[in-house]
Amino acid sequence: MEPHIISLLQSEKYARRAATLEAEIARITEDLGSTSDESRLHAGRALNRLARAELSWMLLPVRNRFLSPAFRDVLDPVLSAADDRTRVLLLNTMRNAYERHIVHPMWGDLRREDHGNWWNEWLHSTGETYVENSDLPTRCEAAYLLALTGDPRGWETYLEIVPKRSAMLGQLELAILLCPDSRTPALVDSILALADETERRHPKQAVTAQGIRDALGAGHRD
């Protein structure tokens, strides 16, 4: 770890920020365990903001919380009991926590393969649990988790849900850009056909459809 980072982590400024974040995380954890849908939703939003916050070493306490198996033990029963709005937020939080706080290169030598492994398994099992959910946004988030862990069923799910809700084409584009390539040639052809058809039916999705074509190396298609 570089000397200036060590100095920051030993500073009073970091200690104060860490105490504030730890208190906030404790409140979020308590509210996630509430039986009130509104309290859980409020806590889910707060946790999601932490997962998506601009990365800096001042967020190390947040990363440490995400690295703890206790975080998984808190989230799993909440995911099961939550309403659709809160569940979608928490699934989105999981993917952002993984991409930004577990495996992001900013954390350098602090990254450890064993953390990534249990997180990878957790993401995959959670994706499997919710990918057949009746709520489309929940299925969309679950599809991303499967794609993120290299499971082709993520792409198959996008092919099912985007025709039902065209705005989810943007989530498919993001997954193509950020997730491992577990797409077969047949899946690529199906995704390209989906982008073309979605653009035809919903012209406002033209930029996103072209982004998918570009990402898959298809360029402009007539």
Secondary structure, 3 states (H helix, E strand, C coil): CCHHHHHHHCCHHHHHHHHHHHHHHHHHHHHHCCCCHHHHHHHHHHHHHHHHCCCCHHHHHHHHHHHCHHHHHHHHHHHHHCCHHHHHHHHHHHHHHHHHHHCCHHHHHHCCHHHHHHHHHHHHHHHHHHCCCCCHHHHHHHHHHHHHCCCCHHHHHHHHHHHHCHHHHHHHHHHHHHCCCCCCHHHHHHHHHHHHHHHHHCHHHHHHHHHHHHHCCCCCCC
